[in-house]
Amino acid sequence: MPKIIVIGAGIAGVSTAYALLEQGYDVTVVERRRYAAMETSFANGGQLSASNAEVWNHWSTVLKGIKWMLRRDAPLLMNPTPSWHKYSWLMEFVSNISRYRENTIETTRLAIAARKYLFEIADREGIDFDHVRRGILHVYWDKTGFDHALKVNEMLNEGGLDRRSVTPGEFAGIEPALHGNFYGGFYTPSDSTGDIHKYCAGLAKACTKRGAQFIYDAAVIRIERRDRFNLVCTTDGADLTLVADGIVVCAGTNSRDIAAMFGDRINIYPVKGYSITVELEGSTADSSAPWVSILDDRAKIVTSRLGAARLRVAGTAEFNGVNFDIREDRIRPLIDWTRMMFPKVVTEHVVPWAGLRPMMPNMMPRVGKGRVPGVFYNTGHGHLGWTLSAATSAMLATVVAADLPVDARIAA
């Protein structure tokens, strides 16, 4: 059977490994961290959100980025320091504004398909990931934001999503813990939330049971192609050479550098997001914190309930290169927003986190073949890796099967 190396053990990499195992491949996963899901897939917003499928390629995003450039607490923050990668990415981002509608509809369809795959896998493998299926409520503070959401809703509906407008008077019936003087909102009952790290860790264990090998603390140094691939990585202070018939790159923000080894241009930019995990305490936790997931369009902040004892609050987008610093001036708005929207939530025990979203300029994941035979990509999911990876992994496994059938192996 063909041997496949998957580079990366985040949500895309572990999901890809599972999909390939289902097809009958011999799979090895190489991960530079000590465990699965320790970077972007560690503490994201938690939403499995087809309702958040709108791509960012819109002139309003560009104008907001310019407007907020000097605000350190802005929902979208752009470091103006010159960088060829950053500005070339932004130029491509603008060039894809013409595909805004098409890509939003396609992302919606992909997100809906991904739900089926993910739920089936979790049930089959018995993965507990604090899954809450109570929908997502998008809230809008003014008519301008709501009117834009009406147009977005048409695209989401065209993509097959059941998402309906709700009045502020209906909010209490959907999520009684929510406070605010809102103009209106949209509710998507089929969306849900969960702990991405718990899911990835559980899926990695399932992959191991199915025969996959995981090599952690392994930094890829080089990859050579002769009759087969020789991947050289450093682990435990020594070089290790792995031989395979195919390589799948699922390395998040590091995918750009890995792709360059094969002469491929995968123009991923690291867009930093922040989150806080609020440890809920006392008998009032159920009533003080939301169970329905909230997305505040103005603040660009989301909530996810992770079981009875935790509330995840996440948001913001920061264009500042490869930078994992957790800034107090970016965390503080998340805490203040939580106190404003849910006054009874105690924020004494809060765990902050920052991660880098791997974003393509067109906001669409890169799924498919590279220029070198036997090289494949499933990466660049941006802010929707948790939402889309189950579907893109199934798609990628189909592409691999067509190019490298299970009953054949490249001759050694």
SVG drawing of the C-alpha trace seen along z (x, -y; Angstrom):
<svg xmlns="http://www.w3.org/2000/svg" viewBox="-40 -56 61 59">
<polyline fill="none" stroke="black" stroke-width="0.4" points="0.0,0.0 1.3,-3.5 2.9,-5.4 1.8,-9.0 3.4,-11.6 1.1,-14.3 2.9,-17.4 1.1,-19.0 -1.1,-17.7 -3.6,-20.5 -7.3,-20.1 -6.4,-19.9 -3.6,-17.5 -5.3,-15.1 -8.5,-15.2 -6.5,-14.4 -4.7,-11.5 -8.0,-10.0 -9.5,-10.4 -6.4,-8.7 -6.6,-5.9 -10.2,-5.4 -9.0,-5.0 -6.5,-2.3 -3.2,-4.3 -0.2,-3.8 0.0,-7.2 2.7,-9.0 2.0,-12.4 5.0,-14.7 4.3,-17.6 6.8,-20.2 5.1,-20.6 5.0,-18.0 1.4,-17.1 -1.4,-17.4 -3.4,-20.7 -0.9,-22.9 -1.0,-26.0 -4.0,-27.4 -6.1,-24.4 -5.5,-24.8 -8.0,-27.5 -9.9,-29.1 -13.4,-30.5 -14.9,-27.0 -17.7,-27.7 -18.7,-25.2 -20.2,-28.0 -21.6,-27.7 -23.2,-31.1 -19.8,-32.7 -18.9,-31.6 -18.8,-35.2 -15.3,-35.7 -13.6,-38.9 -12.8,-40.1 -15.1,-43.2 -14.3,-46.9 -15.8,-47.5 -13.1,-45.3 -10.4,-47.3 -11.9,-50.6 -12.3,-49.4 -8.7,-48.2 -7.5,-51.7 -9.8,-53.4 -8.6,-51.2 -4.9,-51.2 -4.0,-53.5 -6.3,-51.9 -4.4,-49.3 -7.7,-47.7 -9.3,-47.7 -11.1,-44.5 -8.9,-44.5 -5.4,-45.7 -2.8,-46.2 0.9,-46.7 2.0,-49.3 5.6,-48.2 6.6,-47.4 6.7,-43.7 6.7,-42.4 4.8,-39.3 2.1,-41.3 1.6,-43.8 1.7,-41.3 -0.9,-39.3 -3.1,-42.4 -2.9,-43.1 -4.1,-39.6 -6.8,-40.0 -8.1,-43.1 -7.9,-41.4 -10.3,-38.7 -13.0,-41.1 -14.7,-40.4 -15.2,-36.8 -16.7,-37.7 -20.2,-36.4 -19.0,-33.2 -16.6,-32.3 -19.0,-33.0 -21.6,-30.7 -19.0,-28.0 -17.7,-28.2 -21.3,-27.9 -21.8,-24.7 -18.5,-23.3 -19.3,-24.1 -22.6,-22.4 -21.0,-19.3 -18.3,-19.3 -20.8,-19.0 -22.0,-15.6 -18.4,-14.3 -17.4,-15.7 -20.5,-14.5 -20.2,-11.0 -16.5,-10.7 -17.1,-11.9 -19.9,-9.4 -18.0,-6.6 -14.8,-7.1 -16.6,-8.2 -14.9,-11.6 -16.1,-13.8 -15.3,-17.5 -17.9,-19.4 -20.2,-19.7 -23.1,-22.1 -25.8,-22.0 -27.8,-25.1 -27.1,-27.2 -25.4,-30.6 -26.9,-34.0 -25.4,-36.9 -26.2,-40.3 -26.1,-43.7 -26.2,-47.1 -27.3,-49.3 -29.2,-49.4 -26.1,-49.6 -24.7,-46.4 -28.0,-44.6 -28.7,-45.7 -25.3,-44.3 -26.2,-41.0 -29.4,-40.8 -27.4,-40.7 -25.0,-38.2 -28.0,-36.1 -29.2,-35.8 -25.8,-34.2 -25.8,-31.9 -29.4,-30.8 -28.3,-30.2 -25.5,-28.0 -28.2,-25.9 -28.0,-27.3 -31.2,-27.8 -30.5,-31.2 -33.3,-33.5 -33.6,-37.1 -34.8,-37.6 -35.8,-40.7 -34.3,-42.0 -37.5,-40.9 -36.8,-37.3 -33.2,-37.3 -34.3,-36.5 -36.0,-33.4 -32.9,-32.3 -30.3,-33.3 -31.6,-34.9 -28.1,-35.6 -27.4,-38.1 -27.6,-41.9 -27.5,-44.8 -29.5,-47.4 -29.5,-45.7 -31.0,-46.6 -31.6,-43.0 -30.0,-39.6 -29.8,-36.3 -30.1,-32.9 -28.7,-29.6 -30.1,-26.7 -28.0,-24.1 -24.6,-25.6 -22.9,-24.4 -19.8,-24.7 -17.1,-22.6 -13.5,-22.3 -11.3,-21.9 -8.3,-20.8 -10.3,-18.0 -11.6,-16.9 -8.1,-16.9 -6.6,-15.0 -9.4,-12.4 -9.1,-12.1 -5.3,-11.7 -5.8,-8.8 -8.3,-7.2 -5.8,-7.5 -3.2,-5.8 -5.6,-2.9 -6.1,-2.6 -2.4,-2.3 -1.1,-5.8 2.3,-6.8 2.7,-10.3 6.2,-11.8 6.2,-14.8 8.8,-17.5 9.9,-17.0 11.0,-20.0 11.1,-19.4 14.5,-20.3 14.3,-19.2 12.4,-17.0 14.0,-15.3 12.3,-13.5 13.9,-10.6 11.9,-7.5 10.2,-8.2 10.2,-11.1 12.9,-11.3 11.7,-13.7 14.4,-14.7 13.3,-16.1 15.1,-16.8 13.7,-15.1 15.3,-14.3 18.4,-16.2 19.0,-13.9 18.1,-13.8 15.4,-11.3 14.8,-10.3 11.3,-9.1 10.5,-7.5 7.1,-7.9 5.2,-7.7 3.3,-10.9 3.4,-14.1 0.4,-16.1 1.1,-19.6 -1.3,-20.6 1.2,-22.8 -0.9,-25.9 1.1,-29.1 4.2,-27.0 2.7,-25.6 4.1,-28.5 7.7,-27.5 7.1,-23.8 5.5,-24.5 8.5,-26.5 10.6,-23.3 8.5,-21.9 8.5,-25.1 4.9,-25.8 3.6,-29.2 1.0,-28.9 0.5,-32.5 -0.6,-32.0 -0.4,-34.9 -0.5,-34.5 -3.5,-36.5 -3.4,-36.5 -6.5,-35.9 -6.9,-36.1 -9.1,-34.2 -9.9,-34.0 -11.3,-30.9 -13.4,-32.0 -13.6,-29.5 -17.2,-29.5 -17.9,-29.2 -20.8,-28.6 -24.4,-27.6 -25.2,-30.6 -22.9,-29.5 -25.8,-28.1 -27.8,-31.3 -25.0,-33.8 -23.1,-32.6 -24.6,-31.9 -25.2,-28.4 -26.1,-29.6 -23.1,-30.8 -23.0,-34.5 -21.2,-36.5 -21.1,-40.2 -20.5,-41.6 -19.5,-45.1 -16.8,-43.9 -15.9,-40.8 -16.1,-38.7 -17.6,-35.2 -18.5,-33.1 -18.7,-29.3 -19.8,-27.3 -17.4,-24.5 -19.3,-22.3 -20.7,-23.4 -17.5,-25.0 -16.0,-27.0 -16.8,-29.9 -14.6,-30.7 -14.5,-34.3 -12.5,-35.0 -12.0,-37.5 -9.9,-40.2 -7.6,-39.9 -4.1,-41.2 -1.7,-41.5 1.7,-41.4 3.7,-38.5 4.7,-35.4 4.1,-36.7 2.7,-34.7 2.9,-37.5 -0.2,-37.7 -0.8,-41.5 -2.8,-42.8 -4.3,-45.6 -5.8,-42.9 -7.0,-40.6 -8.6,-43.5 -11.3,-44.2 -12.4,-40.5 -12.8,-40.7 -14.5,-44.1 -16.9,-42.8 -17.7,-39.7 -18.6,-41.9 -20.8,-44.2 -22.7,-41.4 -23.0,-39.0 -22.8,-41.1 -23.2,-38.2 -20.2,-36.3 -17.3,-36.4 -14.0,-37.0 -11.7,-36.5 -10.2,-33.3 -9.4,-33.9 -6.8,-32.1 -5.6,-34.2 -4.3,-32.7 -3.2,-33.8 -2.9,-31.8 -2.2,-32.4 -4.9,-31.8 -3.4,-30.5 -5.1,-32.7 -5.1,-32.6 -5.8,-35.9 -9.0,-34.6 -10.1,-33.2 -10.5,-29.7 -8.6,-26.7 -5.9,-25.3 -7.0,-21.7 -5.4,-19.6 -2.2,-18.7 1.1,-20.5 3.3,-20.8 5.5,-17.8 3.8,-14.4 2.9,-13.0 2.6,-16.3 -0.8,-17.5 -2.1,-20.4 -4.9,-20.7 -4.2,-24.1 -5.0,-27.8 -8.4,-27.5 -8.1,-30.9 -10.8,-31.5 -12.8,-28.4 -10.4,-25.5 -12.6,-24.0 -15.6,-24.4 -14.3,-23.2 -11.5,-20.6 -13.7,-17.5 -14.9,-18.2 -11.7,-19.4 -9.9,-16.3 -12.5,-14.0 -11.9,-16.0 -8.2,-15.7 -8.3,-11.9 -10.3,-11.5 -7.6,-13.5 -4.8,-11.3 -6.7,-8.1 -7.0,-9.2 -3.3,-10.0 -1.9,-7.3 -4.3,-4.3 -4.2,-2.2 -3.5,0.9 -0.4,-0.6 2.9,-2.0 5.5,-4.0 8.4,-1.6 11.3,-1.9"/>
</svg>
